[in-house]
Amino acid sequence: MALLIILITCFVIIFATSQPCQAPDDFVAASSPGHIIIGGLFAIHEKMLSSEDYPRRPEIQKCVGFEISNFLQTLAMIHSIEMINNSTLLSGVKLGYEIYDTCTDVTVAMAAALRFLSKFNSSGEIMEFKCDYSSYTPRVKAVIGAGYSEITMAVSRMLNLQLIPQVSYESTAETLSDKIRFPSFLRTVPSDFYQTKAMAQLIQKSGWNWIGIITTDDDYGRLALNTFTIQAVANNVCIAFKEVLPAFLSDNTIEVRINQALEKIIAEAQVNVIVVFLSQFHVFNLFSKAIERNINKIWIASDNWSTATKITTIPNVKRIGKVVGFTFRRGNMSSFHSFLQNLHLFPSDNNKPLNEYAMLLAACADAKDSDLSQCISNYSQGTLAYKANKDIERNFSLRNDFLWDYTEPGFVHSIQLAVFALGYAIRDLCQARDCQNPNAFQPWEQIQSKCSKECLPGQMKKITKSQHICCYECANCPENHYSNQTDMDHCLLCNNETHWAPVRSTMCFEKEVEYLNWNDSLAILLLALSLLGIVFVLAIGIIFTRNLNTPVVKSSGGLTVCYVILFCHFLNFASTGFFIGEPQNFTCKTRQMLFGVSFTLCISCILMKSLKILLAFSFDPKLQKFLKCLYKPIPIIFTCTGIQVVICTLWLIFAAPAVEENVSLPRVIILECEEGSILAFGTMLGYIAILAFICFIFAFKGRKLPENYNEAKFITFGMLIYFIAWITFIPIYTTTFGKYLPAVEIIVILISNYGILCCTFFPKCYVILCKQETNTKSAFLKMIYSYSSHCASSLAVSHVSLDTTNSNVTTTSRSSGGKSAAWQKRKDFQAQVFACICRENATYVSNALPRKRTSSI
């Protein structure tokens, strides 16, 4: 009796999924009603059993091999839809779903695609033939899946007929990016182009150059193989062998081909690195047999199986060697984890995978956690009977962590992105429509919708706090960055040396080359001042030439000296022209040298004039003797100027000024003269300053000479103006930046040049033009006589005072003898000074007047 009960119990219920499809609704794995239906394609079982009938009939066979990881992907889609329904994203609109099990078979997936294309609310599951499907309402508005590229391509070609959006969470074949062949296909993972490129670079960086490849005989495998081969060649990696396995496990030759691949690996003993583009089902079988043959290699895993928990359940899997793989981006998994923890509370109506998992879990209730996966795999390979009881819910609660351990975060996140991308697209379409009406919009309209508005050229995507990469904000490209396409992940940087870009730019602009141009208003003003200075120089030259024999001109050192000084001023004014216009190597070298040498010559001549004045009116015999020895005009002028010439020559030889492009400004290139050596530049200016200071000292000592003909006082003022100008120049020059830097030096040159020119020649021109009565020989002699008489009278008074003092001193006691001697020396010195003055004045007067008028003086 007990045996009979056991037999009856074992055959109470047969798995619905293990039976062949009897009706269209039997084909649906999981479903939920809603205003808008989203389709789903998942390989919940690893293969479909081959038909044993002959001849073979066109019918869908039963599927075996329950895959926990793909079952979790189904739950991820259901969970994401429930999240949208429980949020305010689609207020008043509920999303439903129809999920189909592809059984990792293209034929089954195409059968599901036919049902997706059938007319909505059609009792007979009819798909109408039309020339224009723009107003056709199919059963679903969009499709999530499939996982494998081979299946995805076949389904996509069918969905293209009605442009139903298909969003894949795993298909990475590069050819799917072709919008001409697959216009309605979208995906939330990168194509194999990036994966194969990363693999090749990893191999090259690791120093491996002799590898093998194992792939599947389908579109995914062949395309991945071709792409990787190109990348391998580019990275100098050689491929020793290429093994191709059947695409589907239902193929009768799969075992033979795996053995052949393993024999090839053993034969190629030098190959220690193998790249594997396979599904996790293929890898499971490959590794199981490789472990039996003690094959230990380095395996480069594709994203299809790099994180598959199924691989880790292979007995003694660590003996296979090392596995290095690439995976997809992960997101926040906390919500999905809570969903799995409460899965036993989720309604299992219309959810065959969930019911099957519950029955498998019940059948393996006594299995250990470590053996649970293998137990489920063994039971799901054929028809499974189980004991129906009330312990299923309890087993769910006890085995919650089992599903979490099998979760692959990268795939779950990709599925969430796919569902939410459709949710945001539907939200945009439903803002002005009543989406509770199934005919509110057509599937193809979603292709024009996105979670976020597309970022225009000149903008970039800025990821928000949302975990979904399809949902973002648009941010303007910052300065010196640009984007020239829509929805760019980041802005491109312009070449800062030659180009620039404003905020929100779609392109880079060439930097404008700037310099102090001839057309610049400041340059025109400075040129006008320089030309005015040249006019003054010429005018002064003409005035002095026409009044050659007048005392004012003669007292200035004669026409030759005046011409030399005026010519130097002319060169100084002319040198400012070399600071304006586009800098050239010639102008950069010429402008500083011309100014330095000409200004030095000018100061040297004025220095000699100051020394001559000091010599003429010096009353100290010792000082006069020293000044007479020092006063060698031509040698001193040549020596002073020659030193500056040597400085400039050394500057030109060792560190000559040259044109330089200053690219530090964001929008312009400043074309400027780089001085070559700051030390040389400073030495040149410092040397001029030393000469000007000596000139200032000499002129200052002679500042109290006859007023109408006195140059020393004005030379002193001229030197002061020079010092003030160049002392101010140093901080301004070091802090000024840009094209107006040359203008600073021009201004200082003009100020110092005008200052010396005006102080040296304008007073004389004033006397020549406006006070002609004082510019005669008689007036000059009268002035000299008056000045000499005044000086002589002052000294005579001092002499008388000395005599009186001397008389008084003789009557004093002997104790004051020391003081008497001192007064005697002072008396003798003053008498000597007086005699010297008379001698100098007499000589000066006799030289100034013609011989015939000497008696009248």
ABEGO torsion letter per residue (X at the ends): XAAAAAAAAAAABBBAAABBBABAAAABABBBBBABBBBBBBBABABBBBBABOBBBBBBBBBBGBBAAAAAAAAAAAAAAAAAAABAABBGBBBBBBBBBAGGBAAAAAAAAAAAABBBGBAAGBBBBBABAAABBBABABBBOBABAAAAAAAAAAAAAAGBBBBBAABABAAAABAAABAABBBABBBAAAAAAAAAAAAAAAGBABBBBBBBBBAAAAAAAAAAAAAAAAAGBBBABBBBBBABAABAAAAAAAAAAAAAAAABAABABBBBBBBAAAAAAAAAAAAAAGBBBBBBBBAAAAABAAAAABBGAAAAEBBBBBBBBBBBAAAAAAAAAAAAABBABGBAAAAAAAAAAAAAAABBAAAAAAAAAAAAABBBBBBBBAAAAAAAAAAAAAAAAABBAAAAAAAAAAAAAAAAAAAAAAAABBAABAAABBAAAAAABBABBBBBBGBBBBBBABABAABBBBBBBBBGBBBABBGBABBBBBBAAABBBBBGBABBBBBBBBBBBAABAAAAAAAAAAAAAAAAAAAAAAAAAAAAABAAAAAAGEAAAAAAAAAAAAAAAAAAAAABEBBBAAAAAAAAAAAAAAAAAAAAAAAAAAAAAAAAABABAAAAAAAAAABBAAAAAAAAAAAAAAAAAAAAAABBBBBBBBAABAABBBBBBBAGBAAAAAAAAAAAAAAAAAAAAAAAAAAABBAAABAAAAAAAAAAAAAAAAAAAAAAAAABBEAAAAAAAAAAAAAAAAAAAAAAAAAAAAAAAABAAAABAAAAAAAAAAAAAAAAAAAAAAAAAAAAAAAAAAABBAAAAAAAAAAAAAAAAAAAAAAAAAAAAAAAAAAABBAAAAAAX
